[in-house]
Amino acid sequence: MNIVEGVLNHSRLALSKAITAVENEYDEAVSIMTQIYPHTGNAYVIGITGPPGAGKSTLTDKLAKEYRKRGKTVGIVAIDPTSPYSGGAILGDRIRMMDLIADEGIFVRSMATRGSLGGLSQKSGDAVKLMDAYGIEVIIVETVGVGQSEVDIVKTADTTMVVVVPGLGDDIQAIKAGILEIGDLFTINKADREGVDKLNIEIEMMLELNQESVEWRPPINRTVASKDEGVIDVVDSIEEHRKFLFQTGKIEQIRASRIKTEITAMINDRLARYVDKEIISTDDFANTVIKLQNREIDPYSVVDNVVDSVLK
């Protein structure tokens, strides 16, 4: 049985191998993705983002367990900072979610950002598709949490949840407008800390200012994930948002936009690799750089020439 057949027949080993092949760009990676694509589009994808230290991993762990209680299979893609040495994820999933691994209905995978500016590489999107084809019903993508670049999560998720905590100093700094605008729901974690009411009011006020859509008002839930408090309400809110998206047909818009973004990124990636290999890495280009340094030519003309040659 090959890897693709294995994934479609619910083999966890095949799924692991397929994600590894995609992450490391093995020769068969494109073939795997091409074959599984017709079997995707069934899973519901939840994005979890927010500042470092907000307790996203603990909350993800608890959400997965609550979905399991509701009879759903769960996949977790934990996006981690890339190790500068191996290129792999620094924070391994097994360290963070040890007790989930034993559950056959949960599949956890750590993935490195691999230098992707948005914190989410294309590989993460491929991992989501592989889990989807495998038959997982709910997939949670949990991001590194490094500022406004997290807005990328919206391109992968159906529902995006922003997790914040009281007492980070300037609270609103932690939920800059960019992140605030992408939240379909907000969760104040570690809600047993001081300053929770103040933070709640600040989010409410910012939502008032940002209220473009009157159809869906992002709810604000409070949790103490480490004590398993408030988790049921969060899952209920996610399910309400899911229902809203399907009833209004907005889910189709979100998914069409996602496909467009994915294809654009793939085209840009392919072109960038081609330009790097065929143009930037050549001796001719090294001479061009010298001419630019000497101000014999200008960069705008160089770019025009490169683009013209690529388009030919």
PyMOL commands that set and color helices and strands:
alter all, ss='L'
color gray80, all
select helices_A, chain A and resi 3-8+12-23+29-39+56-69+93-96+98-100+122-134+147-155+171-174+177-182+196-209+225-227+231-248+250-280+283-293+299-311
alter helices_A, ss='H'
color red, helices_A
select strands_A, chain A and resi 44-49+74-80+106-112+138-142+159-164+185-188+220-222
alter strands_A, ss='S'
color yellow, strands_A
deselect
rebuild
show_as cartoon
